[in-house]
Amino acid sequence: MPKRSRMSRDFNQRAKMTVELSTHQREPDAEPRVKDPAAVALGRKGGLVGGKARAEKLTAQERSESARKAAEARWRRPTEGR
């Protein structure tokens, strides 16, 4: 398991590191993060199954209400960036 000490820096330490990286006074960490394939597969499996299982548990009225809310949210969004 990777050490998480890099995340515990306070704002000033992170700011200093950002300046050092941008001015090439410090090299970025060369060690890329590696994901555990078993964990990735397990998360993917849960994601694929979860939505379908939830939809099967909802009544037709609940599904309709959920779809209506989603459509309203899409139409409320600003059109910039599309």
Number of C-alpha atoms within 10 A of each C-alpha: 4 6 6 7 7 8 8 9 11 9 9 9 10 14 12 11 17 14 12 14 13 12 10 10 10 12 11 12 6 6 6 6 7 7 8 9 9 9 10 10 11 10 11 12 11 10 11 10 10 11 10 10 10 10 12 10 10 12 10 11 9 12 15 12 12 12 12 12 11 12 11 10 10 11 9 9 8 8 8 5 4 4
